[in-house]
Amino acid sequence: MSHPYKSLEPRSFWAPAVGQRNMLDIDSLWKAPFAITKQKKIVTFGSCFAQHFSKALVARGFTWLDAEPAPGGTSPETAKSFNYGIFSARTANIYTTSLLLQWTEWALEEREAPKIYWEKSGRIIDPFRPTIEPDGFASVEEMLASRQQCIHAFKRAILESDIFVFTLGLTESWWDKDGGFEYPMCPGTVAGTFDPEKHVFQNQDYNFIKRSLTTAIRKMRAARENGPNILLTVSPVPLTATNSGNHVLVATMESKSILRAVAGSVEKTSKRVSYFPSYEIINSAPYRGTFFEPNMRSVNSHGVDHVMKTFFAGLPMRAKKKRKAKLKDAPKVAPDIQQNNADDVACEEELLAAFGPNQ
């Protein structure tokens, strides 16, 4: 008697696809459903792990769009310290899909960014980018001008990109009860003052996350004809800390599972959206935790390299046959960000570790 399983490829069965293979030989995990070539303009935003994509793209001569480059004459070291060339605009990490939607609505002038600020040691801190300036801003006016420049850069990323890469990072979030806006970090951790009557914790559920993501994608595409293709990933990096009340390991697995489910659902229900399995490559049992540093949280360089090797292996063959793009034609970025160093990423959430015991 015939049945569907008789006609499946070997990649559909655990033994030949995984169990009988060396973990580094597991292949065919992903195939790009749309063209990703060196001529396509690619932007990267999201959680910390998105930074590895930009570095790998630049190193291979792909066109990574830096919509907010460092001022001319800025040294690579200074540019890095001021968070230029980290993401395609100086948004810092965008950990949640609701923050992605918030930035999108600001960029498309559907909502106005609140003109709030924090003070720390005589300097001004942007609550929506609390670590973007190493020593804060000299004045409120300077901070607001910098934020507005970033919002314009994010709009440029939406309007000019062919491929928008977004890494989903967290479900846990902090909101302003009065203003109805979201902070990237809990007030009082990096800067600001925590007010339990005003600052509200929300551990976002599946429906909220999916609605925020699909709305952001819809708005990006409505902003221009033939809006960007979307490439989603889920950060494989565990939570630094959790306010959920659960053990951090349980909270991590719940959070990542929800994000992975959202990404998979959006891929299936939205056009021109693809999910790339960086999360599975780092966290799945066949890889035996090999790709983590001894702290079992940071992804090591071998893991990053293997993820990116899998990504480029999934690109259509025709992209490999095309003329190699000249690096001088690509957007200018600091040379040091072209190196795929797993430790060299900006990740605000890691600052929460300072509030743990024995720190």
Steps between C-alpha positions, in 0.01 A plus 500: 500500500633842406516791742663848508807393698621276216572798277673723757862606459768372742507848663151428635620209717699540820743210455649590158460876542629532857565185701745338258690819423776697662337815637707718266372304202132562567390692193202620297352676804389805302464623146442864416152544350595832340815638342774602743785624285789739546304765314206493742497762776472323835429658839532330839320577825385323814667309779875463548535204264394712200839668516668182380300516178622849416862405565478186289323683217761775486788253520364318193439813295124518535331841507423563864325837518634726774229765508669696780876491439754663729601857412780527248848468647384300802746225591370142508561484875304818570219399265464170682498664845214724387310201357531584132499206260339265754152496351385673182402800714604594852187353657703272728340159564132466411413199713123472447268513201304776673816712514544431127146626445566804719809596297310438176214730601745770606687471170182517293375795708193314622598569860734751659783380720446633856737784581605341827853474633698377798788663685804317631813657648422833337448347155184433298395143418257398226249259664448327165874457434650513851847372405537654154733780620777373730487811721149622427407824323600852600146636476140399446505675163801298389336176610172576323683599181698174510183297555327674210798429275473133595126498424573646155766233448255228596255642245773488238564136590131424439476695175828391340556141611429195289530263796417586861664262749345496847606284795232438763659507844265538798141468616558692826449874469454821698240764422407852607149470642411863434657546157427155360850461356765234553852527641782279371624453858336517840533858632746517788731227368724687256367845583182674607295440814264209538144593600284196585185709447606605151728231358312182414645157424343296220608151403352503152295207376487337157208701365642836608842424351360373171264795465785747561725328247241467225389860550859625475556302179174625352586862577852466355364363177222757478761776520626425150421288199663156518611537861780284637512124526522398865752257647418398858726329750468424871791579727651181647642696795330417835356771723743680727228540762124457523228692681242229423523327838624179337847352510706674232547171310125436488433864409755480219347188348149644519606831349700350212228243428240774463727708278581198284132417464418858399780508242384171350139611485580835340716323242205278406230768499687798351642539152873547444593412857760235580618354830868405529577238772796653686320418827477129413861480387630628832250341739394166353609180678719367214739792551549404867553857621825513302431850374471663842775654711558347848236737644243309288359830376742669261526346154861430406665582168466141376124521547475833324712375210291184464175697503625732227642210298154343507344831396721550197464135402125560473529775241405415140788380286442775247604753762842333525555518124449872477789740479657560839400839637790729571540592864547863405145497362356387833396748772796613704526345844769484762747222404481342843131413467582282200663248728265228624598514867225347712599702809503832318131587508304774672234350727326721754314212663828355628526802732229340714756247617650773719192488724529129575647353820878475542561774245 
